[in-house]
Amino acid sequence: MSQRLCIAYYRVSTEEQSVEQQKITVHKFAESRGFSIVKEFEEDISGSISAVERPRFKEALAFLEQHPNIKILLVYSLDRLGRSFRDIFSTMSALERKGIMVISVREEFTHIMHPQIRDLIIAILAWVAQYEVYLIRERTRLALQRPDVKEKIARRRKYDKIDEDKKQFIIELYNRGYSIKKIAKLTGETEYLVKKILKLNGVLEVGEYSCPRCFHRLHWDEVEKKYKCRNCGYIKA
């Protein structure tokens, strides 16, 4: 039985440090399925960046275009192609339309090679992607109705209404050594707004583990495997 030619794509985030474990797993899978990996592409980049915008993934696509006899792209898992399901589906469906099968070691449903069954899988994934959009919109709508969220939005809008003289006065007080708490008391503004004014004017530097949006402390999220702000949801790339 002749081997099927394929390429492999690996993505590693900063926290993961190395792609070696991915490579070992993918190579074992390829050998067991009769695949021959002719070229490998790897990059250290955040999953928040769309696959089609990544330098090495672009090179992988260009390689496939130059070698039309190669119709398989191997990945360790589908989350190597994007963070959200929509991103993953968009990339996967675009490749499938070009006749390139995306096969993930971890997701068994991608191991099916029959074209018609794969078409059905893509159709199901399309529905799931649309439903995910609906859920995100619904969660956003419900969140905007919460009093605490309305208060945060109001605080953000208030920044634009503060005149430049007051902003400069706040900066001057900070440069004189006044604490943020004292400045807030003297000016009648919230500590959040004082911090925001100082940050946006390049006076206050946000710490490595502080949220750049709301200045709360970032905490390690075991699900995202990234530092996340529990207050506003910011995720550190």
N, CA, C and O of each residue as an XYZ file, in Angstrom:
948
protein
N       0.842     -1.196      0.000
C       0.000      0.000      0.000
C       0.878      1.247      0.000
O       1.732      1.405      0.872
N       0.669      2.143     -0.986
C       1.472      3.352     -1.098
C       1.093      4.344     -0.006
O      -0.063      4.425      0.410
N       2.084      5.092      0.444
C       1.839      6.066      1.499
C       1.210      7.336      0.932
O       1.500      7.733     -0.197
N       0.355      7.963      1.720
C      -0.251      9.237      1.342
C       0.691     10.362      1.763
O       1.152     10.406      2.904
N       0.971     11.267      0.830
C       1.844     12.395      1.140
C       1.071     13.453      1.915
O      -0.111     13.681      1.659
N       1.743     14.098      2.863
C       1.087     15.141      3.650
C       2.131     16.094      4.219
O       3.330     15.819      4.181
N       1.658     17.209      4.741
C       2.527     18.125      5.479
C       1.967     18.237      6.897
O       0.804     17.913      7.135
N       2.784     18.688      7.823
C       2.345     18.841      9.212
C       2.550     20.283      9.656
O       3.553     20.917      9.329
N       1.579     20.782     10.405
C       1.678     22.149     10.931
C       1.574     22.103     12.454
O       0.671     21.482     13.015
N       2.524     22.778     13.108
C       2.537     22.823     14.570
C       2.519     24.280     15.035
O       3.224     25.130     14.490
N       1.710     24.543     16.037
C       1.737     25.867     16.664
C       1.945     25.689     18.161
O       1.324     24.833     18.791
N       2.821     26.503     18.713
C       3.061     26.449     20.152
C       2.922     27.857     20.705
O       3.420     28.815     20.114
N       2.247     27.981     21.838
C       2.125     29.279     22.494
C       3.288     29.448     23.451
O       4.021     28.497     23.722
N       3.458     30.650     23.958
C       4.582     30.946     24.848
C       4.602     30.039     26.066
O       5.663     29.604     26.513
N       3.398     29.754     26.609
C       3.330     28.941     27.823
C       3.748     27.495     27.578
O       4.241     26.828     28.487
N       3.554     27.006     26.346
C       3.838     25.598     26.068
C       5.313     25.318     25.830
O       5.769     24.187     25.995
N       6.067     26.358     25.436
C       7.516     26.292     25.298
C       8.040     25.480     24.118
O       8.968     25.936     23.451
N       7.490     24.297     23.827
C       8.078     23.429     22.808
C       7.020     22.677     22.009
O       5.929     22.396     22.505
N       7.364     22.356     20.755
C       6.445     21.591     19.904
C       6.846     20.113     19.843
O       6.215     19.326     19.137
N       7.880     19.742     20.571
C       8.418     18.387     20.457
C       7.385     17.308     20.758
O       7.325     16.297     20.058
N       6.570     17.513     21.795
C       5.566     16.504     22.127
C       4.523     16.391     21.022
O       4.062     15.295     20.704
N       4.152     17.533     20.437
C       3.225     17.514     19.302
C       3.815     16.702     18.152
O       3.131     15.882     17.540
N       5.084     16.941     17.870
C       5.748     16.249     16.760
C       5.771     14.739     16.976
O       5.486     13.967     16.060
N       6.109     14.328     18.188
C       6.174     12.891     18.491
C       4.821     12.236     18.251
O       4.732     11.177     17.629
N       3.764     12.882     18.754
C       2.411     12.337     18.612
C       1.974     12.297     17.159
O       1.411     11.300     16.705
N       2.230     13.380     16.420
C       1.836     13.451     15.008
C       2.592     12.424     14.178
O       2.010     11.791     13.298
N       3.876     12.252     14.448
C       4.680     11.280     13.696
C       4.198      9.845     13.941
O       4.138      9.040     13.012
N       3.861      9.534     15.181
C       3.336      8.199     15.492
C       2.012      7.963     14.774
O       1.762      6.882     14.240
N       1.174      8.986     14.773
C      -0.125      8.884     14.104
C       0.063      8.679     12.603
O      -0.581      7.821     12.000
N       0.960      9.481     12.000
C       1.210      9.390     10.562
C       1.699      7.994     10.180
O       1.263      7.422      9.181
N       2.599      7.464     10.979
C       3.144      6.130     10.703
C       2.059      5.058     10.785
O       2.025      4.136      9.969
N       1.177      5.183     11.771
C       0.119      4.181     11.957
C      -0.939      4.247     10.862
O      -1.619      3.257     10.593
N      -1.082      5.418     10.225
C      -2.105      5.588      9.189
C      -1.547      5.530      7.768
O      -2.294      5.684      6.801
N      -0.252      5.312      7.640
C       0.341      5.219      6.313
C       0.553      6.559      5.642
O       0.549      6.645      4.414
N       0.741      7.620      6.437
C       1.005      8.953      5.901
C       2.508      9.207      5.872
O       3.239      8.768      6.760
N       2.956      9.913      4.856
C       4.363     10.290      4.757
C       4.464     11.813      4.840
O       4.015     12.521      3.938
N       5.051     12.308      5.916
C       5.185     13.756      6.111
C       6.378     14.256      5.304
O       7.523     13.925      5.611
N       6.110     15.050      4.278
C       7.180     15.523      3.396
C       7.769     16.853      3.858
O       8.901     17.189      3.511
N       7.002     17.605      4.638
C       7.508     18.889      5.142
C       6.726     19.284      6.393
O       5.536     18.997      6.522
N       7.434     19.954      7.315
C       6.807     20.389      8.562
C       6.949     21.896      8.734
O       7.967     22.485      8.368
N       5.923     22.502      9.292
C       5.915     23.941      9.542
C       5.556     24.162     11.011
O       4.570     23.615     11.506
N       6.344     24.951     11.686
C       6.058     25.226     13.095
C       6.281     26.702     13.398
O       7.120     27.360     12.783
N       5.517     27.204     14.353
C       5.712     28.589     14.766
C       5.249     28.814     16.201
O       4.354     28.139     16.709
N       5.883     29.775     16.819
C       5.560     30.173     18.191
C       4.729     31.444     18.091
O       5.263     32.532     17.878
N       3.427     31.294     18.247
C       2.536     32.439     18.054
C       1.241     32.222     18.828
O       0.833     31.087     19.073
N       0.614     33.303     19.202
C      -0.631     33.223     19.971
C      -1.764     32.644     19.137
O      -1.875     32.913     17.941
N      -2.604     31.845     19.788
C      -3.755     31.264     19.105
C      -4.811     32.290     18.762
O      -5.719     32.005     17.982
N      -4.709     33.501     19.341
C      -5.683     34.550     19.047
C      -5.493     35.123     17.646
O      -6.386     35.783     17.116
N      -4.328     34.871     17.046
C      -4.060     35.334     15.678
C      -4.577     34.295     14.699
O      -4.240     33.114     14.791
N      -5.397     34.746     13.761
C      -5.993     33.839     12.784
C      -4.910     33.080     12.023
O      -3.859     33.634     11.701
N      -5.177     31.811     11.740
C      -4.183     30.965     11.067
C      -3.717     31.570      9.753
O      -2.528     31.528      9.439
N      -4.643     32.133      8.980
C      -4.288     32.672      7.661
C      -3.415     33.916      7.762
O      -2.891     34.381      6.750
N      -3.248     34.463      8.965
C      -2.413     35.645      9.156
C      -1.038     35.288      9.732
O      -0.200     36.167      9.934
N      -0.812     34.007      9.992
C       0.464     33.586     10.570
C       1.495     33.310      9.469
O       1.174     32.658      8.475
N       2.711     33.793      9.635
C       3.752     33.632      8.603
C       3.995     32.185      8.174
O       4.009     31.885      6.981
N       4.185     31.295      9.138
C       4.506     29.905      8.792
C       3.302     29.166      8.214
O       3.461     28.289      7.364
N       2.114     29.511      8.665
C       0.926     28.872      8.096
C       0.745     29.323      6.647
O       0.324     28.537      5.799
N       1.061     30.577      6.366
C       1.007     31.069      4.984
C       1.986     30.288      4.110
O       1.687     29.954      2.964
N       3.158     30.003      4.671
C       4.155     29.222      3.930
C       3.636     27.810      3.661
O       3.879     27.239      2.598
N       2.919     27.258      4.636
C       2.350     25.914      4.469
C       1.326     25.907      3.334
O       1.298     24.980      2.524
N       0.490     26.938      3.279
C      -0.513     27.036      2.212
C       0.156     27.195      0.850
O      -0.263     26.591     -0.137
N       1.207     28.022      0.815
C       1.932     28.229     -0.442
C       2.571     26.923     -0.910
O       2.583     26.620     -2.103
N       3.098     26.158      0.035
C       3.718     24.871     -0.297
C       2.682     23.918     -0.890
O       2.969     23.217     -1.861
N       1.495     23.889     -0.320
C       0.427     23.019     -0.828
C       0.002     23.427     -2.238
O      -0.296     22.577     -3.076
N      -0.021     24.730     -2.488
C      -0.382     25.210     -3.828
C       0.678     24.815     -4.851
O       0.361     24.532     -6.006
N       1.937     24.797     -4.419
C       3.036     24.435     -5.315
C       3.139     22.928     -5.528
O       3.783     22.465     -6.469
N       2.499     22.174     -4.645
C       2.540     20.709     -4.739
C       1.114     20.158     -4.707
O       0.677     19.628     -3.686
N       0.397     20.282     -5.810
C      -1.014     19.856     -5.859
C      -1.238     18.367     -5.599
O      -2.373     17.940     -5.384
N      -0.171     17.581     -5.618
C      -0.315     16.140     -5.330
C      -0.446     15.864     -3.830
O      -0.782     14.751     -3.426
N      -0.179     16.886     -3.008
C      -0.306     16.733     -1.551
C      -1.654     17.306     -1.123
O      -1.920     18.493     -1.315
N      -2.488     16.471     -0.551
C      -3.861     16.869     -0.226
C      -4.193     16.753      1.265
O      -5.361     16.847      1.642
N      -3.189     16.552      2.112
C      -3.461     16.348      3.539
C      -2.603     17.283      4.399
O      -1.392     17.394      4.210
N      -3.264     17.947      5.343
C      -2.578     18.786      6.323
C      -2.809     18.172      7.701
O      -3.942     18.104      8.176
N      -1.732     17.728      8.334
C      -1.829     17.118      9.661
C      -1.585     18.156     10.753
O      -0.671     18.973     10.650
N      -2.406     18.116     11.793
C      -2.197     18.957     12.967
C      -2.371     18.094     14.216
O      -3.022     17.050     14.176
N      -1.786     18.540     15.311
C      -1.914     17.802     16.573
C      -3.351     17.877     17.085
O      -3.916     16.875     17.523
N      -3.935     19.074     17.025
C      -5.332     19.264     17.409
C      -5.876     20.474     16.659
O      -5.108     21.324     16.208
N      -7.186     20.553     16.527
C      -7.795     21.637     15.761
C      -7.562     23.000     16.390
O      -7.608     24.013     15.692
N      -7.311     23.048     17.698
C      -7.080     24.352     18.317
C      -5.743     24.960     17.899
O      -5.442     26.102     18.244
N      -4.939     24.191     17.152
C      -3.717     24.756     16.570
C      -4.060     25.734     15.445
O      -3.226     26.548     15.047
N      -5.295     25.649     14.933
C      -5.720     26.498     13.814
C      -6.413     27.770     14.275
O      -6.645     28.664     13.461
N      -6.749     27.878     15.545
C      -7.431     29.075     16.035
C      -7.940     28.892     17.441
O      -8.001     27.775     17.955
N      -8.308     30.000     18.062
C      -8.809     29.935     19.434
C     -10.298     29.641     19.479
O     -10.743     28.787     20.246
N     -11.078     30.353     18.652
C     -12.528     30.157     18.661
C     -12.929     29.114     17.624
O     -12.190     28.834     16.680
N     -14.107     28.551     17.822
C     -14.594     27.550     16.877
C     -14.793     28.165     15.500
O     -14.554     27.513     14.483
N     -15.234     29.424     15.467
C     -15.452     30.091     14.178
C     -14.166     30.183     13.371
O     -14.160     29.930     12.167
N     -13.069     30.547     14.044
C     -11.774     30.643     13.357
C     -11.342     29.280     12.820
O     -10.881     29.158     11.685
N     -11.501     28.262     13.662
C     -11.109     26.907     13.264
C     -11.924     26.447     12.064
O     -11.374     25.935     11.089
N     -13.247     26.633     12.142
C     -14.117     26.204     11.049
C     -13.809     26.964      9.766
O     -13.766     26.372      8.687
N     -13.594     28.282      9.880
C     -13.310     29.101      8.698
C     -12.067     28.602      7.968
O     -12.066     28.470      6.744
N     -11.010     28.327      8.729
C      -9.762     27.837      8.134
C      -9.941     26.444      7.549
O      -9.501     26.162      6.434
N     -10.586     25.588      8.308
C     -10.776     24.197      7.882
C     -11.634     24.114      6.623
O     -11.295     23.381      5.695
N     -12.739     24.853      6.580
C     -13.637     24.792      5.424
C     -12.987     25.380      4.177
O     -13.214     24.894      3.069
N     -12.166     26.438      4.357
C     -11.470     27.042      3.216
C     -10.504     26.042      2.586
O     -10.393     25.967      1.363
N      -9.808     25.276      3.424
C      -8.880     24.266      2.920
C      -9.617     23.110      2.258
O      -9.199     22.614      1.211
N     -10.717     22.684      2.876
C     -11.499     21.578      2.311
C     -12.042     21.942      0.932
O     -12.111     21.087      0.048
N     -12.428     23.209      0.741
C     -12.935     23.649     -0.571
C     -11.849     23.554     -1.641
O     -12.145     23.400     -2.826
N     -10.601     23.646     -1.215
C      -9.480     23.524     -2.146
C      -9.053     22.069     -2.328
O      -8.091     21.775     -3.037
N      -9.781     21.170     -1.679
C      -9.457     19.751     -1.804
C      -8.410     19.275     -0.827
O      -7.874     18.178     -0.977
N      -8.109     20.093      0.184
C      -7.103     19.726      1.181
C      -7.803     19.255      2.450
O      -8.596     19.990      3.039
N      -7.510     18.040      2.864
C      -8.123     17.489      4.069
C      -7.310     17.856      5.307
O      -6.105     17.613      5.371
N      -7.985     18.439      6.277
C      -7.346     18.744      7.555
C      -7.595     17.563      8.488
O      -8.742     17.245      8.801
N      -6.535     16.924      8.923
C      -6.666     15.769      9.816
C      -5.975     16.077     11.137
O      -4.777     16.357     11.183
N      -6.754     16.018     12.202
C      -6.242     16.280     13.542
C      -6.080     14.966     14.299
O      -6.968     14.113     14.287
N      -4.945     14.819     14.951
C      -4.686     13.590     15.706
C      -5.705     13.423     16.831
O      -6.193     12.318     17.070
N      -6.023     14.505     17.513
C      -6.883     14.424     18.695
C      -8.371     14.318     18.364
O      -9.124     13.689     19.108
N      -8.804     14.926     17.256
C     -10.225     14.903     16.904
C     -10.488     13.772     15.908
O     -10.188     13.904     14.722
N     -11.039     12.677     16.384
C     -11.194     11.471     15.569
C     -12.115     11.660     14.367
O     -11.938     10.992     13.348
N     -13.093     12.557     14.468
C     -14.018     12.711     13.341
C     -13.324     13.248     12.096
O     -13.852     13.125     10.991
N     -12.130     13.848     12.268
C     -11.396     14.353     11.101
C     -10.620     13.250     10.397
O     -10.048     13.482      9.332
N     -10.591     12.039     10.982
C      -9.826     10.938     10.397
C     -10.561     10.303      9.218
O      -9.967      9.553      8.444
N     -11.841     10.602      9.083
C     -12.641     10.037      7.986
C     -12.166     10.620      6.657
O     -12.083     11.839      6.508
N     -11.859      9.763      5.705
C     -11.292     10.201      4.430
C     -12.327     10.309      3.312
O     -12.071     10.961      2.300
N     -13.488      9.683      3.478
C     -14.486      9.663      2.410
C     -14.986     11.086      2.130
O     -15.471     11.747      3.048
N     -14.880     11.576      0.881
C     -15.243     12.961      0.541
C     -16.667     13.349      0.933
O     -16.877     14.426      1.491
N     -17.648     12.491      0.650
C     -19.034     12.835      0.939
C     -19.291     12.934      2.442
O     -20.042     13.800      2.892
N     -18.675     12.057      3.206
C     -18.841     12.111      4.662
C     -18.162     13.361      5.224
O     -18.668     13.981      6.159
N     -17.021     13.722      4.651
C     -16.339     14.944      5.091
C     -17.185     16.166      4.771
O     -17.216     17.119      5.550
N     -17.880     16.151      3.621
C     -18.786     17.255      3.275
C     -19.880     17.393      4.332
O     -20.252     18.502      4.716
N     -20.385     16.259      4.794
C     -21.418     16.268      5.828
C     -20.860     16.840      7.133
O     -21.527     17.619      7.815
N     -19.649     16.450      7.468
C     -19.005     16.949      8.689
C     -18.845     18.465      8.629
O     -19.122     19.166      9.602
N     -18.394     18.966      7.472
C     -18.214     20.409      7.299
C     -19.545     21.136      7.449
O     -19.604     22.211      8.046
N     -20.620     20.547      6.904
C     -21.952     21.156      7.009
C     -22.384     21.251      8.474
O     -22.957     22.254      8.897
N     -22.104     20.200      9.238
C     -22.446     20.202     10.667
C     -21.618     21.252     11.408
O     -22.133     21.968     12.267
N     -20.338     21.336     11.070
C     -19.471     22.317     11.707
C     -19.922     23.736     11.384
O     -19.808     24.633     12.219
N     -20.436     23.940     10.170
C     -20.941     25.261      9.774
C     -22.101     25.669     10.675
O     -22.186     26.813     11.120
N     -22.996     24.710     10.937
C     -24.136     24.993     11.812
C     -23.658     25.320     13.225
O     -24.161     26.249     13.856
N     -22.686     24.553     13.717
C     -22.158     24.789     15.064
C     -21.524     26.175     15.150
O     -21.680     26.875     16.151
N     -20.799     26.572     14.085
C     -20.156     27.886     14.062
C     -21.198     28.995     14.121
O     -21.020     29.978     14.841
N     -22.291     28.841     13.364
C     -23.362     29.836     13.375
C     -24.027     29.898     14.748
O     -24.373     30.975     15.232
N     -24.200     28.737     15.366
C     -24.829     28.691     16.681
C     -23.931     29.344     17.729
O     -24.418     29.978     18.665
N     -22.619     29.186     17.565
C     -21.682     29.816     18.487
C     -21.811     31.332     18.411
O     -21.769     32.013     19.436
N     -21.970     31.866     17.190
C     -22.161     33.307     17.009
C     -23.418     33.765     17.744
O     -23.417     34.793     18.420
N     -24.487     32.986     17.601
C     -25.747     33.316     18.276
C     -25.561     33.344     19.793
O     -26.042     34.259     20.463
N     -24.861     32.340     20.336
C     -24.652     32.269     21.781
C     -23.829     33.452     22.285
O     -24.108     34.004     23.349
N     -22.810     33.837     21.511
C     -21.970     34.972     21.898
C     -22.793     36.249     21.931
O     -22.687     37.039     22.869
N     -23.620     36.454     20.900
C     -24.466     37.649     20.854
C     -25.458     37.670     22.010
O     -25.710     38.716     22.609
N     -26.019     36.495     22.316
C     -27.002     36.413     23.398
C     -26.340     36.684     24.749
O     -26.902     37.387     25.589
N     -25.148     36.126     24.956
C     -24.431     36.373     26.209
C     -24.070     37.847     26.344
O     -24.150     38.421     27.430
N     -23.669     38.456     25.220
C     -23.325     39.878     25.233
C     -24.541     40.724     25.578
O     -24.457     41.653     26.382
N     -25.674     40.393     24.960
C     -26.914     41.143     25.209
C     -27.313     41.061     26.678
O     -27.681     42.068     27.283
N     -27.239     39.864     27.248
C     -27.609     39.680     28.649
C     -26.613     40.374     29.584
O     -26.991     40.938     30.610
N     -25.334     40.317     29.203
C     -24.302     40.944     30.039
C     -24.479     42.455     30.097
O     -24.283     43.071     31.145
N     -24.854     43.053     28.957
C     -25.022     44.505     28.901
C     -26.176     44.987     29.768
O     -26.260     46.173     30.089
N     -27.056     44.084     30.143
C     -28.189     44.451     30.987
C     -27.831     44.427     32.473
O     -28.593     44.923     33.303
N     -26.678     43.854     32.810
C     -26.271     43.773     34.212
C     -25.864     45.148     34.728
O     -25.169     45.882     34.026
N     -26.281     45.515     35.939
C     -25.950     46.830     36.503
C     -24.451     47.105     36.568
O     -24.014     48.220     36.282
N     -23.649     46.083     36.947
C     -22.213     46.306     37.070
C     -21.565     46.584     35.726
O     -20.621     47.369     35.637
N     -22.076     45.935     34.665
C     -21.534     46.168     33.319
C     -21.921     47.558     32.834
O     -21.110     48.261     32.231
N     -23.161     47.950     33.099
C     -23.610     49.292     32.714
C     -22.749     50.360     33.389
O     -22.428     51.391     32.797
N     -22.386     50.085     34.638
C     -21.545     51.030     35.380
C     -20.161     51.139     34.753
O     -19.611     52.235     34.642
N     -19.593     50.001     34.341
C     -18.275     50.012     33.696
C     -18.310     50.796     32.392
O     -17.403     51.578     32.103
N     -19.371     50.580     31.601
C     -19.506     51.287     30.325
C     -19.627     52.780     30.565
O     -19.043     53.589     29.843
N     -20.402     53.140     31.603
C     -20.577     54.555     31.931
C     -19.245     55.187     32.315
O     -18.962     56.325     31.940
N     -18.417     54.441     33.071
C     -17.108     54.959     33.470
C     -16.219     55.185     32.255
O     -15.489     56.173     32.186
N     -16.281     54.274     31.307
C     -15.449     54.404     30.108
C     -15.876     55.603     29.276
O     -15.037     56.330     28.745
N     -17.189     55.808     29.165
C     -17.696     56.941     28.392
C     -17.343     58.267     29.064
O     -17.115     59.274     28.394
N     -17.301     58.249     30.400
C     -17.041     59.475     31.138
C     -15.656     60.021     30.835
O     -15.448     61.233     30.887
N     -14.709     59.155     30.520
C     -13.346     59.603     30.228
C     -13.352     60.628     29.106
O     -12.638     61.629     29.183
N     -14.138     60.398     28.073
C     -14.185     61.294     26.917
C     -14.796     62.649     27.261
O     -14.586     63.631     26.548
N     -15.554     62.696     28.360
C     -16.217     63.949     28.735
C     -15.355     64.823     29.648
O     -15.688     65.982     29.898
N     -14.255     64.271     30.141
C     -13.363     65.053     31.002
C     -12.532     65.993     30.136
O     -11.891     65.549     29.183
N     -12.537     67.288     30.457
C     -11.806     68.246     29.619
C     -10.301     68.073     29.797
O      -9.835     67.514     30.790
N      -9.561     68.563     28.820
C      -8.113     68.380     28.785
C      -7.411     69.051     29.957
O      -6.402     68.547     30.449
N      -7.945     70.191     30.409
C      -7.317     70.893     31.539
C      -7.325     70.023     32.794
O      -6.348     69.974     33.540
N      -8.445     69.339     33.010
C      -8.548     68.484     34.192
C      -7.620     67.282     34.068
O      -7.011     66.849     35.047
N      -7.519     66.747     32.849
C      -6.615     65.622     32.623
C      -5.173     66.030     32.920
O      -4.420     65.288     33.551
N      -4.802     67.225     32.452
C      -3.442     67.709     32.676
C      -3.187     67.985     34.152
O      -2.077     67.791     34.649
N      -4.239     68.444     34.856
C      -4.124     68.696     36.294
C      -3.872     67.391     37.046
O      -3.063     67.343     37.972
N      -4.571     66.341     36.638
C      -4.391     65.016     37.249
C      -2.972     64.510     37.018
O      -2.342     63.960     37.921
N      -2.478     64.703     35.800
C      -1.112     64.287     35.466
C      -0.092     65.060     36.298
O       0.889     64.497     36.785
N      -0.344     66.363     36.449
C       0.562     67.212     37.229
C       0.610     66.769     38.695
O       1.682     66.703     39.296
N      -0.559     66.468     39.258
C      -0.609     66.007     40.646
C       0.170     64.700     40.820
O       0.883     64.519     41.807
N       0.025     63.805     39.861
C       0.718     62.514     39.927
C       2.229     62.718     39.857
O       2.986     62.078     40.587
N       2.657     63.617     38.969
C       4.087     63.894     38.821
C       4.674     64.565     40.063
O       5.876     64.485     40.315
N       3.810     65.224     40.833
C       4.255     65.868     42.072
C       4.368     64.875     43.224
O       4.880     65.204     44.294
N       3.884     63.660     42.991
C       4.005     62.637     44.017
C       2.725     62.279     44.736
O       2.739     61.490     45.680
N       1.611     62.856     44.296
C       0.332     62.519     44.920
C      -0.071     61.085     44.556
O       0.156     60.631     43.435
N      -0.666     60.391     45.511
C      -1.132     59.029     45.240
C      -2.392     59.067     44.389
O      -3.085     60.084     44.334
N      -2.683     57.961     43.731
C      -3.884     57.881     42.898
C      -5.138     58.069     43.748
O      -6.097     58.710     43.317
N      -5.127     57.513     44.944
C      -6.275     57.657     45.843
C      -6.490     59.117     46.228
O      -7.625     59.590     46.276
N      -5.396     59.830     46.502
C      -5.479     61.238     46.876
C      -5.948     62.080     45.696
O      -6.766     62.984     45.862
N      -5.432     61.786     44.503
C      -5.833     62.528     43.302
C      -7.322     62.351     43.046
O      -8.019     63.308     42.710
N      -7.807     61.124     43.206
C      -9.229     60.847     42.992
C     -10.083     61.658     43.959
O     -11.136     62.174     43.584
N      -9.625     61.769     45.206
C     -10.375     62.516     46.216
C     -10.372     64.013     45.912
O     -11.392     64.684     46.069
N      -9.217     64.538     45.474
C      -9.098     65.967     45.184
C      -9.892     66.388     43.950
O     -10.442     67.489     43.900
N      -9.947     65.504     42.959
C     -10.599     65.853     41.682
C     -12.048     65.397     41.591
O     -12.778     65.817     40.694
N     -12.465     64.536     42.519
C     -13.841     64.053     42.476
C     -14.067     62.969     41.443
O     -15.209     62.666     41.094
N     -12.977     62.377     40.947
C     -13.092     61.299     39.964
C     -12.796     59.956     40.642
O     -12.265     59.912     41.751
N     -13.145     58.882     39.966
C     -12.870     57.555     40.511
C     -11.391     57.214     40.315
O     -10.728     57.771     39.441
N     -10.890     56.306     41.127
C      -9.504     55.862     40.972
C      -9.298     55.216     39.605
O      -8.223     55.325     39.014
N     -10.338     54.543     39.108
C     -10.255     53.917     37.784
C      -9.984     54.969     36.712
O      -9.111     54.789     35.862
N     -10.748     56.086     36.757
C     -10.575     57.130     35.744
C      -9.215     57.807     35.870
O      -8.588     58.147     34.866
N      -8.768     58.000     37.092
C      -7.447     58.602     37.298
C      -6.367     57.713     36.680
O      -5.484     58.200     35.974
N      -6.441     56.419     36.947
C      -5.471     55.476     36.372
C      -5.542     55.474     34.851
O      -4.517     55.429     34.171
N      -6.766     55.523     34.326
C      -6.933     55.489     32.873
C      -6.325     56.725     32.222
O      -5.666     56.627     31.187
N      -6.547     57.885     32.828
C      -5.978     59.129     32.295
C      -4.455     59.057     32.296
O      -3.805     59.421     31.317
N      -3.900     58.587     33.402
C      -2.441     58.484     33.508
C      -1.875     57.472     32.519
O      -0.819     57.697     31.926
N      -2.575     56.365     32.346
C      -2.105     55.325     31.429
C      -2.162     55.794     29.980
O      -1.192     55.642     29.237
N      -3.296     56.363     29.578
C      -3.465     56.773     28.185
C      -2.559     57.934     27.798
O      -2.311     58.170     26.616
N      -2.073     58.648     28.786
C      -1.155     59.758     28.504
C       0.303     59.367     28.724
O       1.190     60.220     28.737
N       0.536     58.069     28.896
C       1.899     57.567     28.991
C       2.611     57.871     30.289
O       3.836     57.781     30.364
N       1.849     58.234     31.323
C       2.461     58.578     32.608
C       2.554     57.361     33.521
O       3.534     57.192     34.247
N       1.534     56.523     33.479
C       1.479     55.344     34.344
C       1.720     54.082     33.527
O       1.050     53.847     32.522
N       2.672     53.278     33.961
C       2.940     52.007     33.300
C       2.227     50.889     34.049
O       2.359     50.751     35.265
N       1.472     50.095     33.299
C       0.743     48.984     33.905
C       1.696     47.821     34.110
O       2.469     47.485     33.212
N       1.648     47.203     35.281
C       2.523     46.076     35.582
C       2.254     44.884     34.682
O       1.200     44.793     34.052
N       3.209     43.979     34.627
C       3.107     42.815     33.744
C       1.879     41.970     34.047
O       1.283     41.384     33.143
N       1.503     41.906     35.319
C       0.367     41.073     35.708
C      -0.831     41.914     36.142
O      -1.626     41.503     36.987
N      -0.941     43.110     35.539
C      -2.109     43.961     35.756
C      -2.862     44.097     34.446
O      -2.257     44.127     33.374
N      -4.179     44.179     34.532
C      -4.998     44.300     33.327
C      -4.827     45.684     32.717
O      -5.017     46.677     33.419
N      -4.475     45.790     31.433
C      -4.297     47.092     30.794
C      -5.610     47.827     30.547
O      -5.611     49.014     30.218
N      -6.729     47.118     30.706
C      -8.030     47.742     30.459
C      -8.659     48.310     31.730
O      -9.148     49.440     31.738
N      -8.641     47.510     32.815
C      -9.311     47.967     34.041
C      -8.370     48.020     35.243
O      -8.765     48.427     36.335
N      -7.104     47.599     35.025
C      -6.040     47.706     36.023
C      -6.162     46.722     37.187
O      -5.389     46.806     38.141
N      -7.108     45.801     37.128
C      -7.200     44.769     38.155
C      -6.078     43.746     37.936
O      -5.480     43.684     36.861
N      -5.808     42.960     38.957
C      -4.744     41.958     38.865
C      -5.171     40.804     37.956
O      -6.320     40.365     37.992
N      -4.227     40.318     37.139
C      -4.485     39.170     36.275
C      -4.265     37.877     37.058
O      -3.354     37.782     37.880
N      -5.111     36.889     36.792
C      -4.997     35.593     37.449
C      -4.845     34.497     36.394
O      -5.383     34.609     35.292
N      -4.120     33.450     36.733
C      -3.908     32.347     35.802
C      -5.196     31.560     35.620
O      -5.804     31.115     36.594
N      -5.610     31.390     34.367
C      -6.832     30.655     34.048
C      -6.457     29.267     33.538
O      -5.797     29.139     32.507
N      -6.877     28.232     34.258
C      -6.508     26.864     33.904
C      -7.179     26.396     32.615
O      -6.657     25.516     31.931
N      -8.330     26.978     32.279
C      -9.034     26.592     31.054
C      -8.363     27.206     29.836
O      -8.047     26.506     28.873
N      -8.144     28.526     29.879
C      -7.514     29.230     28.759
C      -6.011     28.992     28.702
O      -5.376     29.163     27.661
N      -5.443     28.586     29.870
C      -3.995     28.430     29.991
C      -3.289     29.753     29.719
O      -2.224     29.792     29.103
N      -3.900     30.829     30.188
C      -3.351     32.169     30.034
C      -3.748     32.999     31.248
O      -4.628     32.612     32.017
N      -3.082     34.159     31.415
C      -3.472     35.067     32.480
C      -4.721     35.832     32.042
O      -4.805     36.325     30.917
N      -5.690     35.919     32.959
C      -6.984     36.505     32.617
C      -7.452     37.439     33.728
O      -7.202     37.197     34.909
N      -8.136     38.510     33.327
C      -8.704     39.450     34.291
C     -10.104     38.977     34.677
O     -10.971     38.818     33.818
N     -10.315     38.756     35.959
C     -11.616     38.292     36.423
C     -12.655     39.413     36.406
O     -13.856     39.159     36.491
N     -12.182     40.645     36.297
C     -13.102     41.776     36.324
C     -13.731     42.063     34.965
O     -14.949     42.197     34.852
N     -12.879     42.159     33.917
C     -13.401     42.533     32.596
C     -13.260     41.438     31.543
O     -13.778     41.575     30.435
N     -12.557     40.343     31.882
C     -12.425     39.238     30.937
C     -11.232     39.329     30.014
O     -11.060     38.469     29.151
N     -10.391     40.359     30.173
C      -9.199     40.504     29.322
C      -8.292     39.281     29.459
O      -8.061     38.792     30.564
N      -7.777     38.789     28.320
C      -6.864     37.646     28.315
C      -5.513     38.097     27.769
O      -5.434     38.660     26.677
N      -4.467     37.850     28.522
C      -3.127     38.248     28.102
C      -2.603     37.279     27.060
O      -2.532     36.076     27.312
N      -2.236     37.786     25.894
C      -1.763     36.933     24.795
C      -0.387     36.379     25.115
O       0.183     35.639     24.314
